[in-house]
Amino acid sequence: MSGQGLVHDYLTLGLRLGRHIDGMVDAYYGPTALAGAVVVEPLVPPVQLLAEARALLAALEAGEPLDGGTGPEDSAAPARRHWMSAQAVGLATTCAKLAGESITYADEVEACYGVRPSRVDEESLVEAHRLLDDVLPGSGPLADRLVAWRESHAVPVDLLRRAVDALADSLRDRTRELFGLPDGEHVEFELVSDEPWAGFNYYLGDLQSRVAINTDLPVLSTGLAHLVAHEAYPGHHTEHTRKEVGLVRRRQWWEESIFLVGTPQCLLAEGLADLGLEVAWGRHPEVTVAEHLLPLGIRYDTEVVAAVADAGEALGAVRTNAAFRLHEDGADPGTVIDEVARWGLLPRDRAAKAVEFLTHPTWRAYLTCYVEGFPLCRAFTAGDPTRFDRLLSEQLTPADLVDQIARDARSATAG
């Protein structure tokens, strides 16, 4: 290794890998000299990057210094090693793929994100369809009714910024009340197009985020509050700022100054972000959301939104089945789009957007972060805001959450 500490080697590996894969480095606000040196050096071949990743893992296991010092490490060192090792396994997997090694979709997901995906029985999807059929107004085929109902909630473009700002201001106040926010944090929202995602947080460091909202398809009022909470308060922006202040500035844990796709930190980040609206405004936030949107003249059918959210929660698994169909069955993307439209009850353009995400080389395995991250974080927090605060401020892995959930279950049984 470099002799400058394993954190330095970890940052270097991530930055070098990011030169090969656009979007791999989701955020970086670490040492500028290191980033500058990586930018101007010759491109490191994937085979060498794989060797560096495996050497990093071995050094972590051998107990080599994290920060380059020679003195004794503090009591937090074992937990930091555990976190960095999980991250390094994900990076090694990405390096191996880049170097031409073959890996199955499920193995890739498990190595990168710390959980193993599985197909969902279509019976659970049939049951979700039945529940939706009961709560949706109107008559006729279920898919037609759901599509028409959803699309009728499209937010007029001229009202979109006002709606986003109103929701963000309120969610920011609630997040500050529940968890605290660092002084000087700020989010700038912008509308974009021609992207494979609905929204994206670009964390710029120094407590600043730029949140892009994709308008390729009409933005629906039924999911707008979730989008704002996910990307900003108390989701991605909040996590980034809390960890920048608490872990990087105060504790000098520079490994947190880089956020890398293809690692377990993504699964927990997406899980807590998806849970954010529920944590801020309750399991059924619809009345509060309506208070922000209806005065702007934006349609929001409060009671039906709540019923559809409950009935349709299981349909998130449609994306997992689609990923298996694409990457393990070798199904034609056009066929998978039809299947996503059928089981997800989506118009074909929205189904195509979902499949576009699943066929993107950087994002194909990332889907699991949403499907598995949300229920894992919900089970871990179990309605306790202090548990959510831990997700915002501590280095945790999916395995840590699974272990805590198991301890909770044993404690409940013993009690």
Stockholm file with secondary structure:
# STOCKHOLM 1.0

chainA/1-415         MSGQGLVHDYLTLGLRLGRHIDGMVDAYYGPTALAGAVVVEPLVPPVQLLAEARALLAALEAGEPLDGGTGPEDSAAPARRHWMSAQAVGLATTCAKLAGESITYADEVEACYGVRPSRVDEESLVEAHRLLDDVLPGSGPLADRLVAWRESHAVPVDLLRRAVDALADSLRDRTRELFGLPDGEHVEFELVSDEPWAGFNYYLGDLQSRVAINTDLPVLSTGLAHLVAHEAYPGHHTEHTRKEVGLVRRRQWWEESIFLVGTPQCLLAEGLADLGLEVAWGRHPEVTVAEHLLPLGIRYDTEVVAAVADAGEALGAVRTNAAFRLHEDGADPGTVIDEVARWGLLPRDRAAKAVEFLTHPTWRAYLTCYVEGFPLCRAFTAGDPTRFDRLLSEQLTPADLVDQIARDARSATAG
#=GR chainA/1-415 SS CCSSCHHHHHHHHHHHHHHHSTTSEEEECSCHHHHHHHHHSCCCCHHHHHHHHHHHHHHHHHTCCSSSCCSCCCTTHHHHHHHHHHHHHHHHHHHHHHTTCCCCHHHHHHHHHSSCCCCCCHHHHHHHHHHHHHHSCSCSCHHHHHHHHHHTTBCCHHHHHHHHHHHHHHHHHHHHHHHCCCTTCEEEEEEECSCSSSEEEEEEETTEEEEEEECSSCCBHHHHHHHHHHHTSSSHHHHHHHHIIIIIITTCCGGGGEEETTSHHHHHHHHHHHHHHHHHHCSCCHHHHHHHHGGGTCCCCHHHHHHHHHHTGGGGGHHHHHHHHHHTSCCCHHHHHHHHHHHHTCCHHHHHHHHHHHHSTTTTTTHHHHHTHHHHHHHHHTTCHHHHHHHHHSCCCHHHHHHHHHHHHHHHHHC
#=GC SS_cons         CCSSCHHHHHHHHHHHHHHHSTTSEEEECSCHHHHHHHHHSCCCCHHHHHHHHHHHHHHHHHTCCSSSCCSCCCTTHHHHHHHHHHHHHHHHHHHHHHTTCCCCHHHHHHHHHSSCCCCCCHHHHHHHHHHHHHHSCSCSCHHHHHHHHHHTTBCCHHHHHHHHHHHHHHHHHHHHHHHCCCTTCEEEEEEECSCSSSEEEEEEETTEEEEEEECSSCCBHHHHHHHHHHHTSSSHHHHHHHHIIIIIITTCCGGGGEEETTSHHHHHHHHHHHHHHHHHHCSCCHHHHHHHHGGGTCCCCHHHHHHHHHHTGGGGGHHHHHHHHHHTSCCCHHHHHHHHHHHHTCCHHHHHHHHHHHHSTTTTTTHHHHHTHHHHHHHHHTTCHHHHHHHHHSCCCHHHHHHHHHHHHHHHHHC
//
